[in-house]
Amino acid sequence: MAAFKDKHNGTWYVQFRYTDWRGERKQKLKRGFASKRDAQAWEREFLMQKQADVNMTFASFVQLYEKDIKPKLKLNTWLSKENIIKNKILPYFAKRKLAEITTRDIINWQNEIRSLTDCRGKPYSPDYLKNVHTQLSCIFNHAIKYYGLQINPASKVGNMGSEQPKEMEFWTKAEYLQFLEAMLDKPLSYYAFEMLYWCGIREGELLALTPDDFDFTNNTVRINKSYQRINKQDIITSPKTKKSNRIVQMPDFLSEEIQDYLNQLYGAEPNSRIFPITKHYLKHEMQRGCKETGVKPIRIHDLRHSHISLLIDMGFTALAIADRVGHESIDITYRYAHLFPTRQQEMAQKLNMERKN
């Protein structure tokens, strides 16, 4: 590999030809290296990337991983992955050759990560540790599936954390109505919480709603997008899952309320957001309402749990509820099983009758 010294400033550069993925010959020029060795090392890594050689450094492979994976993901999903990769993985493995990272290396890395603390000086949660390890394992799996790596050392070692079941909180209808009294002074907040509680939609789905999404003839609202605030920009994406694309039937009183609200939005365009606020605003309003009314504090997402628990209490099946809220029915069955009325005694009685017959 040839490297050349720039006579003007004394730095080094490389200039070479290679074959791209289309089979076309291309020329590459890269300047500004402090030494001949640095220039040659960069050329070597570049060519190994183009040839998908697993002897490239881990940092070089992460660049390929980003090019392959990022276009398939929502921006906020990729940013979460990127944060873990940059802060918890690359500092340890960046200079190592991808194919030479061993299970012993992974164990040492896990021990190092477990010893770290968060911004409050507390150890990382088992959930977070699990996510960090899973991301490392995903990188190795990608290398196996598409680039010929033989083993996944992270998978062989096993995870360093575990997903902890989160306590599910919700409001009863009485608690919600008590909370709602504190929202009467702000119509925007009032109608936003009405949509969340009585339709069970996600926070991002609420904040993406436009006048065009409502059909007041049939009292329905269309859910087909989600709102995120990322890097100080408003981003509209597709919903969380394919199942999340749905039409939600509104109760008559809610349909009338939203019509009244839209009539207050003078000059609102058909495709403009009817709740031009952020998740932070809703969180602040919920905290205010709980403080003023004495209702126990819950998360915004727990209003969705509250809606589902209300439907369960009304006797609707897991399948019917899942269609309404954009879940798989199996998820409703497992996550909310403790809320469904028990049928054990009824089952035993019918089995007794079968035996007697």
Summary of the structure (lengths in Angstrom):
residues: 357
radius of gyration: 27.6
end to end distance: 88.0
largest distance: 101.2
contacts: 977
relative contact order: 0.08
helix: 55%
strand: 12%
